[in-house]
Amino acid sequence: MIRLWEHPLSPYAQKNKIALLEKGVSFESVPPEGLGSGTGPEGFLAANPRGEVPVLVDGDTTLFDSTVILEYIEDRWPEPPLLPTDPAERARVRTLEDVLDTHYEAITWGLGEIFAFGRATGELAERMVARAGEQLAAHHAWLEPQLAGADWLNGASFGWGDVCAAPFLNGAARFGLGPAAGSRLAAWLERVNERPSVAAAREAALAAADSGEVGLDVVRELIEKGAFQREYRDHRLEWMIKTGGLQIVEDGLAKRNIRFVEFQA
Ligand SMILES: N[C@@H](CCC(=O)N[C@@H](CS)C(=O)NCC(=O)O)C(=O)O
């Protein structure tokens, strides 16, 4: 059985889940215990020395990084194809994936740091959220023309571009910062969310976000104590700094509730 180490709230893991569902591949979905703390269960850290989800295990093949996994899924189970056939279109949707994986995700992740983890409050939070709204709107403006004359971000039919965009735009929409009402992108988001594969990933994410296992006060207390060690890697760190959160980074490093990737091979 194919195993996907994942977490329902991870947009990266959602990309891979949606692709597997689209191709009718059965898999077991396993959330690694301790994700977010810099540790992980046996087998997980060995499979991914970066300690991140998603990780795919297919027999003797163990892969990490959602982009690499998506390429593997497309090669290993070619039907139905997710990539367009035209070389320029293939390059376009790969660019779309890269932009959403890097700078777009950093914005929605930063909003999570503020809303769910209470990293900023009051006037600082207001300023950072307003800036995040502008940054997301700029990305939406870049995506909008890619839907000119097409129902899907992949072009004429659903595929790679949609698989890679839906989890991230749903993440922004959860914070009330999705595509502007009346835009092509907003209509696309409604359309793509009707797709059973996307709906399954979205519902699992909403259920995890609303599970309410731990209240905000408790999370903030745990953050203060350093019980969480959130990963502030690359674009996320850049986002914090450019959006006014440099002090958040300094405080988190001092309290040891912020960490960077330690490759653990
Ligand atoms: N570039 C990686 C990013 C994966 C990633 O950042 N995963 C996050 C969840 S969204 C993670 O597992 N973080 C580990 C942690 O916070 O402990 C990919 O595309 O798979």
The ligand as a Tripos MOL2 file, in Angstrom:
@<TRIPOS>MOLECULE
LIG
   20    19     1     0     0
SMALL
NO_CHARGES

@<TRIPOS>ATOM
      1 N1          8.9590   22.3800   -0.0630 N.3       1 LIG1
      2 C1          8.2660   21.4220    0.7670 C.3       1 LIG1
      3 C2          7.5780   22.1490    1.9100 C.3       1 LIG1
      4 C3          6.8750   21.2020    2.8760 C.3       1 LIG1
      5 C4          6.4830   21.8790    4.1880 C.2       1 LIG1
      6 O1          6.8450   23.0120    4.4810 O.2       1 LIG1
      7 N2          5.7130   21.1740    5.0010 N.am      1 LIG1
      8 C5          5.3310   21.6950    6.3030 C.3       1 LIG1
      9 C6          3.8370   21.6040    6.5140 C.3       1 LIG1
     10 S1          2.9640   22.7100    5.4540 S.3       1 LIG1
     11 C7          5.9710   20.8380    7.3790 C.2       1 LIG1
     12 O2          5.8790   19.6390    7.3270 O.2       1 LIG1
     13 N3          6.6180   21.4700    8.3760 N.am      1 LIG1
     14 C8          7.2590   20.7610    9.4420 C.3       1 LIG1
     15 C9          7.1090   21.4140   10.7510 C.2       1 LIG1
     16 O3          6.5480   22.5020   10.8300 O.co2     1 LIG1
     17 O4          7.5460   20.8060   11.7230 O.co2     1 LIG1
     18 C10         7.2690   20.6420   -0.1010 C.2       1 LIG1
     19 O5          6.8780   21.1450   -1.1610 O.co2     1 LIG1
     20 O6          6.9240   19.4960    0.2680 O.co2     1 LIG1
@<TRIPOS>BOND
     1     1     2 1
     2     2     3 1
     3     2    18 1
     4     3     4 1
     5     4     5 1
     6     5     6 2
     7     5     7 1
     8     7     8 1
     9     8     9 1
    10     8    11 1
    11     9    10 1
    12    11    12 2
    13    11    13 1
    14    13    14 1
    15    14    15 1
    16    15    16 2
    17    15    17 1
    18    18    19 2
    19    18    20 1
@<TRIPOS>SUBSTRUCTURE
     1 LIG1         1 GROUP 0 **** ****
